[in-house]
Amino acid sequence: MRVLLISLLLALATAVGAAGTAMQEFDDPALRARYQALTAQLRCVVCLNSNIAESGAPLAEDMRHLVAARIRAGYSDAEIKDILVERYGTFVLYDPPFSMATWLLWLGPAALLLVGLSIALMVIYRNRRTVAEPAVRVDHERVARLLEESDSAEEHRS
Amino acid sequence: MRWQQIVPITVVVLLIALLGYGLTREPGKLPSALIGKALPEFNLPALDTDAPRLTSQAIAGQVMLVNVWASWCVPCRVEHPQITRIALAADTPIIGINYKDTRPAARQWLNQLGNPFTRIAYDEDGQLAFDLGVSGVPESFIVDEDGVIRHKIVGPITPEIMTEEVLPLLQRLQQEAT
């Protein structure tokens, strides 16, 4: 009974979610493609990490309406993004421009990769040097002396 | 300890410090894009159907608090006593933006809790709220004499925010203006 209830609620939840993200209607397939691309690149500002195409939040719905209306009115993608950035800041873009606030975001991964690579190279270089050195330092004088001793011992026996 | 041991420990400690600092931040709070910019132009009907329309020109030229609210918004109810206290304490108008509401519900809310607003615009489809970059209600803006947005409060104005941010800034702006 409980399982049935839970699955029913889940089904209802998906239905509600789907209703929230109802597609805007476009006759022109080119406009529809632009709409889909744009809404996928714009962040829903109230839902922490989902784009406005997928979000069921009322504000995302408003933003989708706005994007659709501006596309129909002949605005370019850049102009539509500018309108949203003016109001919500670059936070609204999933592909934020390089700036004072975002340099760490853009350069961080590359910097971390460089640090990792240099550590890896250091470790490899160090290991190669230790392998090149003999595991046991050979005391040539002592070897010669021991050999001599054993030779003389053998001579002595014979 | 050899440096080979010290380095990883230092890195881990720094990482923990960084992540711990991250926990104290609120990622849901947007840095406002509108601070330092002019209040957007608007022309909206008043909540009171008998009152004249509210325009940006009509309210320009004075220090004010602009408060976006709705009768269906629970935190607005929490915030209401502070708005009332600001109305009494500060000598500045409070402009209410009634956001995606219905007139009867908004009126009933004001009758029940009191009306601290100097004037209220009725933003039925949320156009002005969108121009203000509002992501939820309540949100409040402190506007200076030149019509420039100087401060934004996301979420309800708590008693602390009121005494530490809102009232001092309103007072300072008022002094600058005179």
Interface residues (C-beta under 8 A of the other chain):
Chain A: V45 V46 L48 L59 D62 L66 V85 E86 R87 Y88 G89 F91
Chain B: P27 G28 L30 P31 S32 A33 L34 G126 F130 D131 L132 G133 S135 G136
